[in-house]
Amino acid sequence: MDKKLLQELTKPIQADLTLFDKRLTDSLKGDSPLITSIAQHLLKSRGKRIRPAFLFLTSRAGEYYNDHTVSASLAIELIHTATLLHDDVVDNSELRRGDETVNFKWTNLISVLMGDYLFAKAFRLMVETESLELISAISAATERVSVGELRQIEETANYDLSEEEYLKIIADKTASLFAVACEAGPILFRKDQRERRRFADFGEKIGMAFQIADDLLDYIGDVRVTGKEPGNDVLTGKVTLPLIYTLHTSDKSTSREIVSILENGADKGGFNKVLKHITRAGGIDYTYRRAAEIAKEGLNRVKQLNDSVYFQSLQRMVDFTTSRAA
């Protein structure tokens, strides 16, 4: 369902995505038999190309598309993929999108080194754009991703984490690459800081909404769609918005019970108890609302764009990112 809907939403930029796919495949083959094997595995289980889609739609809607747009989209997607390879090692994950992770199929060492290889490829592609401003922006976004990842690890099992701190972490960890993807068009057209900021703010808000919806999948997602059992994140100490809201709005005895379950090696049964508390407290509904509110804030930043098939698709893509947990 998601895949068919996404194909419909990205119909105006199908030519851009086809070129993106071709160049991505070309950029990942030929350096060594091992790299080729891993690249084929990654391409087989590739994601929904959300970041390239937002980059192409914002560039087209703002009339900022040029010869370097695809190179910028490839660089950002390779960086995103590299971070996933490293994440899977950190999390000791065996599955991603229903397929074996690189670290599980090969080794942790190979997964880390392949991630490094993709980072190097990304920076070569950035140089092709001949835009020092774009290189600077993508480099800063990549640094923010690392900070967000480290902060998330630092806050593992911190059940006092506030919503504000959670939003800051996901802004760095996830939304920073969305922001630079949406800012790429104005950067390549050498637009002023005000215009760049408008598009970057839009991307950051949408990226945050996307991550909030993604975190919600750990509570109510379908394993046949997500490729992983619900509860995995919360049982390993990842503190996200449904839990944060519930702990901060429930009475003290309920909060203590939830924390006690999670701190004492909760299993599937323990997760189901926590989920009941979260649902009863309105944590699921609140999380949906916050994702929608933040996405609306993002759309308000680009509401001045001229109406076009690209802008219409962009608006519908925003709805897609905030309802994907349903």
C-alpha positions, -999 to +999 in steps of 0.1 A: +000+000+000+027+025+010+047+017-021+018+022-045+008+054-028+044+067-029+046+059-066+015+080-072+027+109-051+061+110-069+046+106-104+056+142-114+093+135-106+095+099-119+120+109-146+142+124-119+139+093-097+147+070-127+179+090-134+187+090-097+184+052-096+206+047-127+233+070-114+231+054-079+236+019-095+265+032-117+282+048-087+282+016-067+296-009-091+331-019-102+354-010-074+357-046-061+337-078-061+329-074-024+317-038-028+296-049-059+280-077-039+271-054-009+259-027-033+236-052-050+222-062-016+216-026-006+200-017-039+177-047-037+164-036-003+165+001-009+141+023+009+114+047-003+138+073-015+121+099+006+150+124+008+156+124-030+119+128-035+117+158-013+148+173-029+134+169-064+099+181-055+112+212-037+136+220-065+110+216-091+083+235-071+107+264-065+121+263-101+155+255-087+163+223-107+196+223-126+224+200-139+238+193-104+205+185-086+209+147-091+244+148-078+232+166-047+204+140-042+229+111-046+253+126-021+226+130+006+212+095+000+246+079+002+253+097+035+219+085+048+227+049+037+261+051+054+245+061+087+221+032+085+250+008+080+267+022+111+234+022+130+229-015+123+263-023+138+256-001+169+221-018+173+234-053+164+204-054+140+197-085+119+170-071+097+163-038+079+132-034+057+127-072+060+161-081+046+193-092+063+215-063+074+250-060+060+265-066+094+245-098+098+250-111+062+287-102+063+304-088+094+303-057+116+338-047+102+326-049+066+294-029+074+315-001+090+340+000+062+312+000+036+296+029+054+329+047+052+331+039+015+297+055+009+307+086+029+337+090+006+316+085-025+291+111-013+318+137-008+332+131-043+297+137-057+294+169-037+326+182-053+310+175-087+284+202-080+311+228-078+293+245-050+313+252-019+280+263-002+264+229-008+295+211+004+294+232+036+257+226+042+258+189+036+290+186+058+272+205+086+241+183+083+263+151+085+280+164+116+245+170+131+235+134+123+265+122+143+257+145+172+221+133+172+231+096+172+255+102+201+229+121+220+204+093+215+228+068+229+236+091+257+199+093+266+192+056+264+169+045+293+167+081+305+130+081+315+132+117+326+139+128+290+117+158+280+098+163+248+120+193+240+152+172+243+137+144+223+128+169+195+163+183+195+178+148+191+156+138+162+161+173+146+199+164+145+197+127+139+171+126+111+157+160+102+191+176+094+194+155+061+158+164+052+166+201+058+197+201+036+179+181+009+152+208+007+177+236+009+198+221-020+178+238-047+182+274-034+218+267-026+226+256-062+208+287-075+228+309-052+198+323-035+200+345-004+201+332+032+164+340+037+153+318+009+176+290+019+164+292+055+128+290+044+134+257+025+157+243+052+131+250+079+104+232+058+127+202+054+136+201+091+100+202+102+090+174+078+120+154+088+110+157+125+074+146+116+088+117+097+109+105+126+081+109+151+059+087+128+087+063+124+092+060+162+055+053+165+059+022+144+077+006+173+044+007+192+018+000+166+037-011+134+029-042+114+060-065+114+051-076+078+056-039+068+083-027+091+104-059+091+108-059+129+087-068+159+070-039+178+086-031+211+122-036+201+132+000+205+114+007+238+127-026+253+163-016+245+159+017+263+150+040+233+129+068+247+104+083+222+074+106+222+046+082+232+065+071+262+077+106+271+041+120+270+028+091+291+054+094+318+050+132+320+011+131+322+004+100+342+001+099+380+033+090+398+023+054+406+016+046+369+049+063+358+068+043+385+052+011+373+061+017+336+097+026+345+100-005+368+088-027+339+114-012+315+143-012+340+139-048+350+144-066+317+110-063+302+099-090+277+070-090+251+045-093+280+061-063+297+059-043+265+022-051+261+016-038+296+035-006+288+016-002+256-017-004+274-006+024+297+005+045+268-027+039+249-049+046+279-029+079+286-034+091+250+003+088+241-004+073+207-030+099+198-008+127+211+021+115+190+000+115+158-011+151+166+024+164+173+036+149+140+008+166+121+013+199+139+050+200+132+044+190+095+019+219+092+045+243+106+068+231+079+043+236+051+036+271+063+073+280+055+067+272+018+031+282+013+042+311-009+052+287-037+032+289-069+006+261-073+019+234-095+018+196-099+051+195-079+038+216-050+006+195-049+027+164-047+049+180-020+018+187+001+006+151-003+040+138+005+039+157+038+006+139+047+023+106+037+052+112+062+029+119+091+004+091+085+028+062+076+024+046+110-013+039+104 
